[in-house]
Amino acid sequence: MAISVSELAARTPDTRDRYVDLLRVASLATVVLGHWLMAAVTADGSIGNLLAVVPELQLLTWALQIMPVFFFVGGFSHALSYRSRPGYATFLRSRLQRLLRPTMVFIGVWTAAALVVQLLGGDGGLTGVALRLVAQPLWFIGIYLAMVAFTPPLLKLHERYGWGAFAVLVAGAAMVDVLRFAAGVPYVEFLNFAFVWLAVHQLGFLRADGRITLPAVLAATGLVGAAALVALGPYPLSMVGMPGEKVSNMAPPTLALLCHGLWLVGAVELLRAPGARLARRPAVWRAVITANGIAMTAFLWHLTAMLGVYGAMLALDVPLPEPASAAWWAQVPVRLAVAAAVTALLVAAFRAFERPGSRPAAAGGSSPMAALGITLCLLGVLGLSMVGFGGLLEGRSALLIAVPVTAPVAVGMALAGWLLVERASRAS
């Protein structure tokens, strides 16, 4: 029997850190809103980036590129979860159930839709762009899978070395950028997908043990460091990827993005007391519980909703003003409202897959099988985020680190990995 939101709110223990839940919801909502706002679609169906049209707005990414906060919160939650479920396979299944089930449904639906579109010959224009863009949120899933996979060993290092383990990851990120920009070592930059994001994740472990005692110092260090790197080094101003740029702070991540993450983590920790009071308000807490129950589904489908809105506008000959013009800004509230409504419909259709399965994981399980499963899954999901759903029949490929990967191969790896994780947790 499903438990109502009001019942869940009433059952919430006083010891629960509600501010962490609030941060999780707020960070994903900020990402969704940012994606909707940044899309600059023109009357001919081409899709640009508002930050490229109005470069002055790139400074806003220093506050609104909020993904480091989500990964920081993930580290906090993973530390608590693993300590309560120390078996590797059991821990993986418990953390990944609500992540992988809606993700696999999303991949399955879009794979089938892409095949139909391609067989009908309709994969050109905005549709072709959409087949590529809708897969982009999957990069976040892939990185999050890596964080879950590395939680047990990195948590042990944290428990032994504390801030020292975090410092090693920061040093690794700095060394990668030196080798990349000063020595021109090829492919080394991809290591920062691990060093940068795992360093932010490690801050969550420190938060779980109450070891972030000087958040103002953390925020100031990060902000000054990011500003200095952007001013003096090869790093761009924007903390999100920009079309056509030679260097991106996001893909792969840079030391500047890591400094940005330190600034954001310090900032949200400075707001911890008022944020906790806000989260304890009954109406706010009920809203947080509701949003957490559908967050992954909404995140996966929000670009589908946005592109569907623009596609409908083009099909119905609704005027699309020049991006960043006065008429364009006046149209923004309507477009956002319609995109939110379409996302709500998609959430209603697919939210059931975000609910945890009824079958509990067995104690113990096969750790090698689980490790292989999550590795295949994260490689498949990351590969799909890069190649998209277009060109399924032609074998169109994208470079995953240094290896070409096609969409069918990426889908196969993701599905096989998920099944292995599920099987590993039930193996005796």
C-alpha positions as CSV (number, residue, x, y, z in Angstrom):
1,M,0.0,0.0,0.0
2,A,1.4,3.4,-1.0
3,I,2.0,5.8,1.8
4,S,0.8,9.4,1.3
5,V,3.1,12.4,1.4
6,S,1.5,13.6,4.6
7,E,2.1,10.3,6.3
8,L,5.7,10.3,5.1
9,A,6.1,13.8,6.5
10,A,4.7,12.8,9.8
11,R,7.0,9.8,10.1
12,T,10.1,11.8,9.3
13,P,12.5,11.4,12.3
14,D,13.8,14.5,14.0
15,T,17.4,13.3,13.3
16,R,16.9,13.4,9.5
17,D,18.9,16.2,7.8
18,R,16.1,17.8,5.9
19,Y,18.3,20.5,4.5
20,V,20.2,17.9,2.5
21,D,16.9,16.8,0.9
22,L,16.0,20.4,0.2
23,L,19.4,20.9,-1.5
24,R,18.9,17.8,-3.7
25,V,15.5,19.1,-5.0
26,A,16.7,22.7,-5.4
27,S,19.8,21.7,-7.3
28,L,17.9,19.5,-9.8
29,A,15.2,22.1,-10.2
30,T,17.9,24.8,-11.0
31,V,19.4,22.6,-13.6
32,V,16.0,21.9,-15.3
33,L,15.1,25.6,-15.3
34,G,18.6,26.6,-16.6
35,H,18.3,24.1,-19.5
36,W,14.9,25.4,-20.5
37,L,16.1,29.0,-20.3
38,M,19.3,28.5,-22.2
39,A,17.7,27.0,-25.3
40,A,17.7,29.5,-28.1
41,V,15.6,28.1,-30.9
42,T,15.1,30.1,-34.0
43,A,12.4,30.1,-36.7
44,D,14.4,27.8,-39.0
45,G,14.6,25.1,-36.2
46,S,18.3,25.6,-35.3
47,I,19.1,25.4,-31.6
48,G,21.6,27.8,-30.0
49,N,22.6,28.8,-26.5
50,L,21.4,31.9,-24.8
51,L,24.8,32.3,-23.1
52,A,26.5,32.5,-26.5
53,V,23.9,35.1,-27.7
54,V,24.4,37.2,-24.6
55,P,27.9,36.4,-23.3
56,E,27.4,38.8,-20.3
57,L,25.0,36.2,-18.9
58,Q,27.8,33.7,-18.5
59,L,28.7,35.1,-15.2
60,L,25.4,33.8,-13.8
61,T,26.7,30.3,-14.2
62,W,28.9,30.9,-11.2
63,A,25.8,30.7,-9.1
64,L,23.5,28.6,-11.3
65,Q,25.9,25.8,-12.4
66,I,24.6,23.9,-9.4
67,M,25.6,20.3,-10.2
68,P,28.5,20.3,-7.7
69,V,25.9,20.8,-4.9
70,F,24.0,17.7,-6.1
71,F,27.1,15.6,-6.1
72,F,28.1,16.9,-2.7
73,V,24.7,15.9,-1.3
74,G,25.2,12.5,-3.0
75,G,28.5,12.0,-1.1
76,F,26.7,12.8,2.2
77,S,23.9,10.3,1.4
78,H,26.2,7.6,0.1
79,A,28.3,7.7,3.3
80,L,25.3,7.1,5.5
81,S,23.9,4.5,3.2
82,Y,27.0,2.4,2.9
83,R,27.6,2.5,6.7
84,S,24.2,1.0,7.1
85,R,24.6,-1.5,4.2
86,P,28.3,-2.4,4.1
87,G,27.9,-5.2,1.5
88,Y,29.0,-3.9,-1.9
89,A,26.4,-5.5,-4.1
90,T,23.6,-4.8,-1.6
91,F,24.7,-1.2,-1.3
92,L,24.8,-0.8,-5.1
93,R,21.3,-2.1,-5.6
94,S,19.9,0.0,-2.8
95,R,21.4,3.2,-4.2
96,L,20.8,2.5,-7.9
97,Q,17.3,1.1,-7.9
98,R,15.5,4.4,-8.1
99,L,18.2,5.7,-10.5
100,L,18.5,2.9,-13.0
101,R,14.9,1.8,-13.4
102,P,13.6,5.2,-14.7
103,T,16.9,5.6,-16.7
104,M,16.5,2.3,-18.5
105,V,12.8,3.1,-19.3
106,F,13.9,6.4,-20.7
107,I,16.6,4.7,-22.8
108,G,14.2,2.1,-24.0
109,V,11.4,4.5,-25.0
110,W,13.8,6.8,-26.9
111,T,15.6,3.9,-28.6
112,A,12.3,2.6,-29.9
113,A,11.1,6.1,-30.9
114,A,14.4,6.8,-32.7
115,L,14.2,3.6,-34.7
116,V,10.6,4.5,-35.8
117,V,11.6,8.0,-36.7
118,Q,14.6,6.8,-38.7
119,L,12.6,4.1,-40.6
120,L,10.1,6.8,-41.5
121,G,12.9,9.1,-42.7
122,G,12.1,11.9,-40.3
123,D,15.4,12.2,-38.5
124,G,16.5,15.5,-40.1
125,G,16.1,19.1,-38.9
126,L,15.0,19.7,-35.4
127,T,14.1,16.1,-35.0
128,G,17.6,15.0,-35.7
129,V,18.9,17.6,-33.2
130,A,16.4,16.4,-30.6
131,L,17.5,12.8,-31.0
132,R,21.0,13.9,-29.9
133,L,20.1,16.5,-27.3
134,V,17.6,14.4,-25.3
135,A,20.4,12.0,-24.3
136,Q,22.6,14.7,-22.8
137,P,21.2,14.5,-19.2
138,L,22.6,10.9,-19.2
139,W,26.1,12.3,-18.6
140,F,24.9,13.1,-15.1
141,I,23.7,9.6,-14.6
142,G,27.0,8.2,-15.7
143,I,29.0,10.4,-13.3
144,Y,26.6,9.6,-10.5
145,L,27.1,5.8,-11.1
146,A,30.8,6.3,-10.9
147,M,30.4,8.0,-7.5
148,V,28.3,5.2,-6.2
149,A,30.8,2.6,-7.5
150,F,33.8,4.4,-5.8
151,T,32.0,5.1,-2.5
152,P,33.3,2.1,-0.5
153,P,37.1,2.6,-1.2
154,L,36.9,6.4,-1.1
155,L,34.9,6.3,2.2
156,K,37.6,4.1,3.7
157,L,40.3,6.6,2.6
158,H,38.2,9.4,4.1
159,E,37.9,7.6,7.4
160,R,41.6,7.1,7.6
161,Y,42.9,10.4,6.1
162,G,40.0,12.9,6.3
163,W,40.8,16.1,4.5
164,G,44.0,14.4,3.2
165,A,42.0,12.1,0.9
166,F,40.2,15.1,-0.5
167,A,43.5,17.0,-1.0
168,V,44.9,14.1,-3.0
169,L,41.9,14.3,-5.4
170,V,42.4,18.0,-5.8
171,A,46.1,17.5,-6.5
172,G,45.2,15.0,-9.1
173,A,42.8,17.4,-10.8
174,A,45.5,20.1,-10.8
175,M,48.1,17.7,-12.2
176,V,45.8,16.7,-15.0
177,D,45.3,20.3,-16.1
178,V,49.1,20.9,-16.0
179,L,49.7,17.9,-18.2
180,R,46.8,18.9,-20.5
181,F,47.6,22.6,-20.9
182,A,51.3,22.9,-20.3
183,A,52.6,19.6,-21.6
184,G,49.9,18.8,-24.2
185,V,49.5,15.2,-23.1
186,P,46.6,13.7,-25.2
187,Y,43.5,12.3,-23.5
188,V,44.8,13.0,-20.0
189,E,42.0,15.6,-19.5
190,F,39.4,12.8,-19.3
191,L,40.8,11.7,-15.9
192,N,39.3,14.9,-14.5
193,F,35.8,13.4,-14.9
194,A,37.0,11.3,-11.9
195,F,39.3,13.7,-10.0
196,V,37.0,16.7,-10.1
197,W,33.6,15.1,-9.4
198,L,35.0,12.6,-6.9
199,A,36.6,15.5,-5.0
200,V,33.2,17.3,-4.7
201,H,31.7,13.9,-3.7
202,Q,34.4,13.6,-1.0
203,L,33.2,16.8,0.5
204,G,29.9,15.1,1.2
205,F,31.8,12.5,3.3
206,L,33.4,15.3,5.3
207,R,29.9,16.9,5.7
208,A,28.5,13.6,7.0
209,D,31.2,13.5,9.7
210,G,30.8,17.2,10.6
211,R,34.2,18.1,9.4
212,I,33.3,21.2,7.3
213,T,33.7,23.6,10.2
214,L,34.9,26.7,8.3
215,P,32.5,27.0,5.3
216,A,33.3,30.7,4.8
217,V,37.0,29.7,4.2
218,L,35.9,27.0,1.8
219,A,33.7,29.4,-0.2
220,A,36.3,32.1,-0.3
221,T,39.1,29.8,-1.3
222,G,36.9,28.3,-4.1
223,L,35.7,31.7,-5.4
224,V,39.2,33.3,-5.4
225,G,40.7,30.2,-7.0
226,A,38.1,30.1,-9.8
227,A,38.5,33.8,-10.4
228,A,42.3,33.6,-10.6
229,L,42.2,30.6,-12.9
230,V,39.8,32.2,-15.3
231,A,41.7,35.5,-15.2
232,L,45.2,34.1,-15.7
233,G,44.7,30.7,-17.3
234,P,43.2,29.1,-20.3
235,Y,39.8,28.6,-18.6
236,P,36.6,30.2,-20.0
237,L,34.3,32.3,-17.9
238,S,31.3,30.0,-18.3
239,M,31.0,27.1,-15.9
240,V,28.8,25.3,-18.4
241,G,29.7,24.1,-21.8
242,M,29.5,26.6,-24.7
243,P,29.1,25.7,-28.4
244,G,32.3,26.0,-30.4
245,E,34.6,26.8,-27.5
246,K,38.1,25.3,-27.5
247,V,38.2,24.7,-23.8
248,S,35.2,23.8,-21.7
249,N,35.1,23.9,-17.9
250,M,32.5,21.1,-18.0
251,A,33.5,18.5,-20.5
252,P,35.9,17.4,-19.4
253,P,35.9,19.2,-16.0
254,T,38.7,21.5,-15.1
255,L,40.4,22.7,-11.9
256,A,38.4,25.9,-12.3
257,L,35.1,23.9,-12.1
258,L,36.5,22.2,-9.0
259,C,37.1,25.6,-7.4
260,H,33.6,26.6,-8.4
261,G,32.4,23.5,-6.6
262,L,34.2,24.5,-3.4
263,W,32.7,27.9,-3.6
264,L,29.2,26.5,-3.9
265,V,29.6,23.9,-1.2
266,G,30.9,26.6,1.2
267,A,28.0,28.9,0.2
268,V,25.3,26.3,0.9
269,E,26.9,25.3,4.2
270,L,26.9,29.0,5.2
271,L,23.1,28.9,4.6
272,R,22.7,25.7,6.5
273,A,20.9,27.1,9.6
274,P,18.2,29.1,7.8
275,G,17.9,26.4,5.2
276,A,17.2,23.8,7.9
277,R,14.6,26.0,9.4
278,L,12.9,26.4,6.1
279,A,12.9,22.7,5.4
280,R,11.3,22.0,8.8
281,R,8.2,24.0,7.8
282,P,5.4,21.4,7.2
283,A,4.3,22.7,3.8
284,V,7.9,23.0,2.6
285,W,8.8,19.5,3.8
286,R,5.8,18.0,2.1
287,A,6.8,19.7,-1.1
288,V,10.4,18.4,-0.8
289,I,9.1,14.8,-0.2
290,T,6.9,15.1,-3.3
291,A,9.6,16.5,-5.4
292,N,12.2,13.9,-4.3
293,G,9.8,11.1,-5.3
294,I,9.7,12.3,-8.9
295,A,13.0,14.1,-9.3
296,M,14.9,11.6,-11.4
297,T,11.9,11.1,-13.8
298,A,11.5,14.8,-14.2
299,F,15.2,15.3,-14.8
300,L,15.4,12.6,-17.5
301,W,12.4,13.9,-19.4
302,H,12.6,17.7,-19.1
303,L,14.6,18.2,-22.3
304,T,12.1,15.9,-24.1
305,A,9.3,18.3,-22.9
306,M,11.2,21.4,-23.9
307,L,12.0,20.2,-27.4
308,G,8.4,19.0,-27.8
309,V,7.2,22.5,-27.0
310,Y,9.5,24.0,-29.6
311,G,8.6,21.4,-32.1
312,A,4.9,22.1,-31.6
313,M,5.5,25.8,-31.9
314,L,7.3,25.3,-35.3
315,A,4.6,22.9,-36.5
316,L,1.8,25.3,-35.6
317,D,3.7,28.3,-37.1
318,V,3.8,30.1,-33.7
319,P,6.2,33.0,-34.1
320,L,9.7,32.4,-32.6
321,P,11.3,35.8,-31.9
322,E,15.0,36.4,-32.2
323,P,16.7,34.9,-29.1
324,A,17.4,37.5,-26.4
325,S,15.1,40.1,-28.0
326,A,12.5,41.9,-26.0
327,A,9.8,39.7,-27.6
328,W,11.8,36.6,-26.8
329,W,12.0,37.5,-23.1
330,A,8.3,38.3,-23.0
331,Q,7.6,34.8,-24.4
332,V,9.8,33.1,-21.8
333,P,7.2,32.7,-19.0
334,V,4.7,31.1,-21.4
335,R,7.3,28.7,-22.8
336,L,8.5,27.7,-19.3
337,A,4.9,27.1,-18.1
338,V,4.1,24.9,-21.1
339,A,7.4,23.0,-20.7
340,A,6.6,22.4,-17.0
341,A,3.1,21.2,-17.9
342,V,4.4,18.7,-20.5
343,T,7.1,17.5,-18.1
344,A,4.3,16.9,-15.5
345,L,2.5,14.8,-18.0
346,L,5.6,12.8,-18.7
347,V,6.2,12.4,-15.0
348,A,2.7,11.1,-14.5
349,A,3.3,8.6,-17.3
350,F,6.7,7.3,-16.0
351,R,6.9,8.0,-12.3
352,A,5.9,4.5,-11.3
353,F,9.3,3.3,-12.5
354,E,11.0,5.5,-9.9
355,R,9.5,3.7,-7.0
356,P,11.7,1.1,-5.4
357,G,11.1,-2.5,-6.3
358,S,9.2,-4.7,-3.8
359,R,11.8,-7.5,-3.9
360,P,14.5,-6.8,-1.3
361,A,18.2,-7.4,-2.1
362,A,19.8,-10.4,-0.5
363,A,22.4,-9.8,2.2
364,G,26.0,-10.0,0.7
365,G,25.7,-10.7,-3.0
366,S,28.5,-11.0,-5.6
367,S,30.8,-8.0,-5.4
368,P,32.8,-8.8,-8.6
369,M,29.6,-9.2,-10.6
370,A,28.2,-5.9,-9.2
371,A,31.5,-4.1,-10.0
372,L,31.4,-5.4,-13.6
373,G,27.7,-4.4,-13.9
374,I,28.1,-0.8,-12.7
375,T,31.2,-0.4,-14.9
376,L,29.2,-1.5,-18.0
377,C,26.3,0.6,-17.0
378,L,28.2,3.8,-16.5
379,L,30.2,3.3,-19.8
380,G,27.0,2.7,-21.7
381,V,25.2,5.6,-20.2
382,L,28.1,8.0,-20.8
383,G,28.5,6.7,-24.3
384,L,24.8,7.3,-25.1
385,S,25.0,10.8,-23.6
386,M,27.7,11.6,-26.2
387,V,26.4,9.8,-29.3
388,G,22.6,10.4,-28.8
389,F,19.8,8.3,-30.2
390,G,20.3,9.4,-33.9
391,G,21.9,7.2,-36.5
392,L,21.0,3.9,-34.9
393,L,20.9,2.1,-38.2
394,E,24.0,3.7,-39.7
395,G,26.3,3.0,-36.8
396,R,27.0,6.7,-36.0
397,S,29.6,6.9,-33.3
398,A,31.1,9.3,-30.8
399,L,34.4,9.2,-28.9
400,L,34.1,7.9,-25.4
401,I,37.5,8.8,-23.9
402,A,39.6,7.3,-26.7
403,V,37.2,4.6,-28.0
404,P,34.4,5.1,-30.6
405,V,31.0,3.9,-29.4
406,T,27.7,3.6,-31.2
407,A,24.3,4.0,-29.8
408,P,23.3,0.3,-30.1
409,V,26.5,-0.7,-28.3
410,A,25.9,1.9,-25.6
411,V,22.3,0.8,-25.0
412,G,23.5,-2.8,-24.9
413,M,26.2,-2.0,-22.3
414,A,23.8,0.0,-20.1
415,L,21.1,-2.8,-20.2
416,A,23.6,-5.6,-19.5
417,G,25.2,-3.6,-16.6
418,W,21.9,-3.0,-15.0
419,L,20.9,-6.6,-15.2
420,L,24.2,-7.7,-13.7
421,V,23.8,-5.3,-10.7
422,E,20.3,-6.7,-10.1
423,R,21.5,-10.3,-10.4
424,A,24.6,-9.6,-8.2
425,S,22.5,-8.3,-5.3
426,R,20.5,-11.6,-5.3
427,A,23.4,-14.0,-5.7
428,S,24.1,-16.1,-2.7
